Amino acid sequence: MPKLGIAPRMELSRESAVLYWGDERVVIPRLKHGVLFLMSGYIGSQVHGCEYRLHLDYLKGRVVNEGVINGLEEHSRQLGISEDGIGLELGWNSVIVNRGEEGVYFFNSRMRSWIGYADFSKPFIQEVSLVMIRRDVPILGLPDLIINLDNKPAYIVELKTTNNPANLRVVRGRESLQTESYFHMMSYLGLNPRGVAVIKLVRGSNFRVIDNIDLVIRGLESGEDFVRLTKYAIIHRVNVRGFNDFLKDVDYSLDYWLGLRNPKPSPGRGLCSTCEHRRYCPYSVVR
């Protein structure tokens, strides 16, 4: 499989979806709900969240609430990117980002920011795209920020925003696994980052990540697992497991999408109370 030389692209025919990557042609197997590729964040949600919630998102649609919109807008402010591409409206939405013609368009449009085209001489790069193939299924990763040192990608940073300062000290398992996936995807592509971290920050604060890259680098280089940047922003270093351990989680996730097992519910008051499907989900403990 080619790596950085050329970005992959996807085509959809009546029979199947096909991924072209240089001279390689990968026929994508039929996946549950008609999806064409996985977002890397799904792996963390399936392993550490409630997989049945994701299942219902595809069956019934998902709710885009003000928190989702505000989070995307804060990402745009923190990364210095345009908000024009958010394109979400409040209310129920069908999940189409990775299926059908919309999925092909989304995937190929993201390849305009393919990491193989990145300029690592810059101090940082926002929202590049990563791809790895597992069991002929493309997995798409979109890390928020890559910090470069000595003309090489050094640190991968994922931003997680909140309205509640009390949440700054907590990084959930699914957030850690999503961030870890970027490390392994970059290694799969022949790049060798030093480490990965989650920056938790309060929305609307005066602190802005791309205006404080030197401060962020010092925090990352300190070797500490927990570094407070300001009252409203904290760096959490993610401990990266071995590649084979990561692949076990990938394969567990893929077994669902390949139709080899049913979705696993994880009912509990914490997860169920924030789930939009709680009123009719058969496993909900919060009605």
C-alpha positions as CSV (number, residue, x, y, z in Angstrom):
1,M,0.0,0.0,0.0
2,P,1.4,3.4,-0.9
3,K,1.9,5.9,1.9
4,L,2.6,9.6,1.5
5,G,3.4,9.9,-2.2
6,I,-0.2,10.5,-3.3
7,A,-3.5,10.9,-1.5
8,P,-6.1,8.1,-1.7
9,R,-9.4,8.8,-3.5
10,M,-12.7,7.0,-3.5
11,E,-15.2,6.2,-6.2
12,L,-18.7,4.7,-5.9
13,S,-20.3,2.4,-8.5
14,R,-23.5,0.3,-8.4
15,E,-21.5,-2.7,-7.3
16,S,-19.2,-1.3,-4.7
17,A,-17.1,1.5,-3.4
18,V,-13.4,1.5,-4.4
19,L,-10.4,3.2,-2.9
20,Y,-7.6,4.1,-5.2
21,W,-4.2,4.8,-3.6
22,G,-1.4,5.1,-6.1
23,D,-1.3,1.8,-8.0
24,E,-3.4,0.1,-5.4
25,R,-7.1,-0.6,-5.9
26,V,-9.1,-1.6,-2.8
27,V,-12.7,-2.8,-3.1
28,I,-14.4,-1.7,0.1
29,P,-16.6,-4.5,1.6
30,R,-20.2,-3.8,2.3
31,L,-20.5,-2.3,5.7
32,K,-23.5,-1.9,8.1
33,H,-25.8,1.1,7.3
34,G,-24.1,1.5,3.9
35,V,-21.1,3.4,5.3
36,L,-18.0,3.6,3.1
37,F,-15.3,4.3,5.6
38,L,-14.9,4.7,9.4
39,M,-14.0,7.9,11.3
40,S,-11.2,7.0,13.7
41,G,-13.2,8.5,16.5
42,Y,-15.8,5.7,16.2
43,I,-13.3,3.2,17.5
44,G,-13.1,5.0,20.9
45,S,-16.8,5.5,21.0
46,Q,-17.4,1.8,20.4
47,V,-14.8,0.6,22.9
48,H,-15.3,3.1,25.7
49,G,-18.8,4.5,25.0
50,C,-22.1,3.0,24.1
51,E,-22.0,1.3,20.7
52,Y,-25.7,0.9,20.7
53,R,-26.0,4.7,20.7
54,L,-23.9,4.9,17.5
55,H,-26.1,2.1,16.1
56,L,-29.2,4.2,16.8
57,D,-27.6,7.3,15.3
58,Y,-27.5,5.6,12.0
59,L,-30.9,4.0,12.3
60,K,-32.8,7.1,13.4
61,G,-30.5,10.1,13.0
62,R,-28.6,12.1,15.6
63,V,-29.4,15.4,17.4
64,V,-27.2,18.4,16.7
65,N,-27.7,20.6,19.7
66,E,-26.2,24.0,20.6
67,G,-23.3,22.3,22.4
68,V,-22.2,20.6,19.2
69,I,-22.4,23.9,17.2
70,N,-20.6,25.8,20.0
71,G,-17.9,23.2,20.1
72,L,-17.3,23.4,16.4
73,E,-17.2,27.1,16.5
74,E,-14.7,27.1,19.4
75,H,-12.5,24.7,17.4
76,S,-12.6,27.1,14.5
77,R,-11.5,30.0,16.8
78,Q,-8.8,28.0,18.5
79,L,-7.3,26.7,15.2
80,G,-7.8,29.8,13.2
81,I,-9.8,28.2,10.5
82,S,-13.0,29.2,8.7
83,E,-16.4,28.3,10.2
84,D,-18.0,28.2,6.7
85,G,-17.6,24.4,6.5
86,I,-19.5,23.6,9.6
87,G,-22.8,23.2,7.7
88,L,-24.9,21.8,10.5
89,E,-28.3,22.8,11.7
90,L,-29.9,22.4,15.0
91,G,-32.2,19.4,15.4
92,W,-32.4,15.9,14.1
93,N,-30.0,15.0,11.3
94,S,-29.4,11.8,9.4
95,V,-25.8,10.7,9.5
96,I,-24.5,10.9,6.0
97,V,-20.9,12.0,6.3
98,N,-19.6,8.6,5.4
99,R,-22.1,6.9,3.2
100,G,-23.5,7.4,-0.3
101,E,-22.5,10.1,-2.6
102,E,-22.1,12.5,0.3
103,G,-19.6,10.1,1.8
104,V,-17.5,10.0,-1.3
105,Y,-17.6,13.8,-1.6
106,F,-16.6,14.2,2.1
107,F,-13.8,11.7,1.9
108,N,-12.3,13.1,-1.3
109,S,-12.7,16.7,-0.2
110,R,-10.7,15.9,3.0
111,M,-7.9,14.6,0.8
112,R,-7.1,18.1,-0.2
113,S,-5.6,18.4,3.3
114,W,-3.7,15.0,2.9
115,I,-0.8,14.9,5.3
116,G,1.5,14.0,2.4
117,Y,1.0,17.5,1.1
118,A,1.8,19.2,4.5
119,D,4.7,21.6,5.0
120,F,6.5,20.4,8.1
121,S,8.7,23.4,8.1
122,K,5.8,25.4,9.5
123,P,5.4,25.5,13.3
124,F,2.1,23.7,13.2
125,I,-0.5,22.4,10.8
126,Q,-4.3,22.4,11.4
127,E,-6.7,19.6,10.4
128,V,-4.7,17.4,8.2
129,S,-6.2,14.1,7.0
130,L,-4.8,10.6,7.7
131,V,-5.9,7.2,6.3
132,M,-5.1,3.7,7.1
133,I,-6.6,0.5,5.7
134,R,-7.6,-2.5,7.8
135,R,-9.4,-5.5,6.4
136,D,-10.0,-3.5,3.2
137,V,-11.9,-0.8,5.2
138,P,-10.6,2.8,5.0
139,I,-10.3,4.6,8.4
140,L,-10.2,8.4,8.2
141,G,-8.5,10.4,10.9
142,L,-8.7,14.2,11.2
143,P,-6.4,15.4,14.0
144,D,-6.9,19.0,15.1
145,L,-3.3,20.1,15.3
146,I,0.1,18.7,14.5
147,I,3.1,20.6,16.0
148,N,6.3,20.4,14.0
149,L,9.9,20.5,15.4
150,D,13.1,20.3,13.3
151,N,11.0,20.1,10.1
152,K,9.3,16.9,11.3
153,P,5.8,16.2,12.8
154,A,6.5,15.9,16.5
155,Y,3.2,16.1,18.5
156,I,-0.4,15.5,17.7
157,V,-2.9,17.5,19.7
158,E,-6.6,17.0,19.9
159,L,-8.8,19.8,21.3
160,K,-11.8,19.0,23.5
161,T,-13.9,21.9,24.7
162,T,-16.4,22.3,27.5
163,N,-18.5,25.0,29.2
164,N,-17.7,23.6,32.6
165,P,-14.3,24.2,34.1
166,A,-14.7,21.2,36.3
167,N,-14.5,19.0,33.2
168,L,-10.9,20.2,32.4
169,R,-9.3,17.6,34.6
170,V,-11.1,14.6,33.0
171,V,-10.1,12.9,29.7
172,R,-12.5,10.1,28.8
173,G,-11.3,6.7,27.5
174,R,-12.9,7.4,24.1
175,E,-11.1,10.7,23.8
176,S,-7.7,9.1,24.6
177,L,-8.3,6.3,22.1
178,Q,-9.3,8.7,19.4
179,T,-6.1,10.7,20.0
180,E,-4.0,7.5,20.2
181,S,-5.4,6.4,16.8
182,Y,-3.7,9.4,15.2
183,F,-0.3,8.4,16.6
184,H,-0.7,4.9,15.1
185,M,-2.1,6.2,11.8
186,M,0.9,8.5,11.4
187,S,3.3,5.7,12.2
188,Y,1.4,3.5,9.6
189,L,2.1,6.2,7.1
190,G,5.8,6.2,7.8
191,L,5.9,9.2,10.1
192,N,7.1,8.9,13.6
193,P,5.6,11.5,16.0
194,R,7.0,11.8,19.5
195,G,3.7,11.8,21.3
196,V,0.1,12.8,21.5
197,A,-2.0,14.9,23.9
198,V,-5.5,16.2,24.5
199,I,-5.9,19.9,25.4
200,K,-9.1,20.4,27.4
201,L,-10.3,24.1,27.4
202,V,-13.2,26.2,28.4
203,R,-15.1,27.7,25.5
204,G,-15.0,31.4,25.1
205,S,-11.9,32.0,27.3
206,N,-9.2,34.4,26.3
207,F,-6.7,31.6,25.8
208,R,-6.2,30.6,22.2
209,V,-4.0,27.6,21.3
210,I,-2.5,28.8,18.0
211,D,-1.4,32.0,19.7
212,N,0.4,30.0,22.4
213,I,2.2,27.3,20.5
214,D,5.5,27.9,22.4
215,L,3.7,27.4,25.7
216,V,2.0,24.3,24.4
217,I,5.4,22.9,23.2
218,R,7.0,23.5,26.6
219,G,4.1,21.7,28.2
220,L,4.5,18.7,25.9
221,E,8.3,18.6,26.2
222,S,8.1,18.7,30.0
223,G,7.4,15.0,30.2
224,E,4.5,15.6,32.6
225,D,1.2,13.8,32.1
226,F,-0.8,16.9,33.3
227,V,0.2,20.5,32.6
228,R,-2.0,23.5,33.3
229,L,-1.5,26.1,30.6
230,T,-4.0,28.6,32.1
231,K,-7.0,28.5,34.4
232,Y,-9.0,27.5,31.4
233,A,-6.7,25.1,29.5
234,I,-5.0,21.9,30.5
235,I,-2.7,19.5,28.5
236,H,-3.2,15.8,29.1
237,R,-0.5,13.6,27.7
238,V,-1.9,10.3,26.3
239,N,0.0,7.1,27.0
240,V,0.2,5.3,23.7
241,R,-0.1,1.5,23.7
242,G,1.6,-0.8,21.2
243,F,0.3,-1.0,17.7
244,N,-1.0,-4.6,18.1
245,D,-3.1,-3.5,21.1
246,F,-4.5,-0.7,19.1
247,L,-5.3,-3.1,16.2
248,K,-7.3,-5.3,18.6
249,D,-9.6,-2.3,19.3
250,V,-9.8,-1.6,15.5
251,D,-10.8,-5.1,14.8
252,Y,-13.4,-5.1,17.5
253,S,-14.9,-2.0,16.0
254,L,-14.8,-3.4,12.5
255,D,-16.5,-6.6,13.5
256,Y,-19.7,-4.6,14.1
257,W,-19.5,-2.7,10.8
258,L,-18.8,-5.9,8.9
259,G,-21.9,-7.4,10.3
260,L,-20.0,-10.1,12.3
261,R,-21.7,-9.1,15.6
262,N,-24.5,-7.1,17.0
263,P,-24.0,-3.7,18.6
264,K,-23.1,-3.8,22.3
265,P,-25.1,-1.6,24.6
266,S,-23.4,0.0,27.7
267,P,-26.4,1.3,29.8
268,G,-25.6,3.4,32.8
269,R,-27.0,6.6,34.2
270,G,-24.0,8.6,33.1
271,L,-24.1,7.6,29.4
272,C,-27.9,7.2,29.2
273,S,-28.6,10.6,30.7
274,T,-26.8,12.4,27.9
275,C,-28.1,10.2,25.1
276,E,-30.7,11.6,22.6
277,H,-32.2,8.1,22.2
278,R,-32.8,7.5,25.9
279,R,-36.6,7.7,25.7
280,Y,-37.0,4.8,23.4
281,C,-33.7,2.8,23.5
282,P,-34.6,-0.7,24.8
283,Y,-31.5,-0.6,27.1
284,S,-31.9,2.9,28.5
285,V,-31.9,3.2,32.3
286,V,-33.0,6.9,32.1
287,R,-36.4,7.6,30.5
